[in-house]
């Protein structure tokens, strides 16, 4: 399932609390573009594009949504990527495309 969804990214590294340098977004080794790496709802990681697009511009296999995960408090503790399946979104509804859809080698 993870391979079919493209959820094969490595987990994002844990930041060192003693390191005061800027944390830059990860870069795709194929095309050099910035990517966002999020955990999925089934314990895998996926590389997503850095912007949202209307659903009509993203083919169905590449549509993802970011969902806030709530812990014991009402404040979101983390974000998970969830594939858009079942009910198709409205054409103008924003979705986050998988980076592999937008990845063009140099």
C-alpha positions in Angstrom: 0.0 0.0 0.0 2.8 2.4 0.9 4.7 1.8 -2.3 1.5 2.2 -4.4 0.8 5.5 -2.6 4.4 6.7 -3.0 4.9 6.8 0.8 8.5 5.7 0.7 10.3 8.7 2.1 12.7 8.5 5.0 11.5 9.9 8.3 12.4 13.5 8.9 15.4 13.9 11.2 14.9 14.8 14.8 16.2 18.4 15.4 19.1 18.7 17.9 17.9 20.9 20.8 21.4 22.3 21.2 21.7 23.3 17.5 20.7 26.9 16.9 21.2 27.0 13.1 18.2 27.3 10.8 16.3 24.2 9.8 15.9 24.2 6.1 13.2 22.1 4.3 14.5 18.9 2.8 15.6 19.0 -0.9 14.7 16.3 -3.5 17.8 14.6 -4.6 16.4 14.1 -8.2 15.1 17.6 -9.0 16.5 19.8 -6.3 13.1 21.2 -5.3 12.0 21.7 -1.7 9.7 19.0 -0.3 7.7 18.6 2.8 8.0 15.2 4.5 5.0 14.1 6.7 4.1 10.8 8.4 1.1 9.0 7.0 -1.8 7.6 8.9 -0.3 4.1 8.4 3.2 4.7 9.9 5.1 5.5 6.7 6.5 8.8 5.4 5.6 10.7 2.2 7.3 13.6 0.3 4.7 16.2 -0.6 4.9 19.4 -2.7 5.3 22.7 -0.9 2.0 24.1 -2.1 -1.7 23.2 -2.4 -3.4 22.9 -5.7 -7.1 22.6 -6.7 -8.1 19.0 -6.9 -9.0 19.3 -10.6 -5.2 19.9 -11.4 -4.0 16.9 -9.4 -4.6 13.4 -10.7 -6.4 11.2 -8.1 -3.4 8.9 -7.2 -1.4 11.9 -6.1 -3.9 13.7 -3.9 -3.1 14.1 -0.2 -4.6 16.1 2.7 -2.8 17.2 5.9 -4.8 16.4 9.0 -4.0 17.7 12.5 -3.6 15.0 15.1 -5.0 15.9 18.5 -3.6 14.4 21.6 -5.1 14.6 25.1 -5.4 18.3 24.8 -7.4 20.3 22.2 -4.1 21.6 20.7 -2.8 19.8 17.7 0.5 18.0 18.4 1.4 16.9 14.9 0.2 16.6 11.4 -0.3 13.5 9.3 -0.7 13.1 5.6 -3.9 11.2 4.5 -4.6 10.0 0.9 -7.8 11.4 -0.6 -9.8 8.3 -1.4 -13.4 7.2 -1.6 -15.3 10.4 -2.1 -13.7 12.7 -4.7 -13.1 16.3 -3.6 -14.8 19.2 -5.3 -12.7 20.4 -8.3 -11.8 23.7 -6.5 -11.0 22.0 -3.2 -7.4 22.3 -2.3 -5.3 19.2 -2.0 -1.5 18.7 -1.5 0.1 16.8 -4.4 2.7 14.1 -3.9 6.1 15.4 -4.8 6.6 12.6 -7.3 3.9 14.1 -9.5 5.8 17.4 -9.7 9.4 15.9 -9.7 11.2 16.7 -13.0 14.8 15.6 -13.2 17.4 18.2 -14.0 
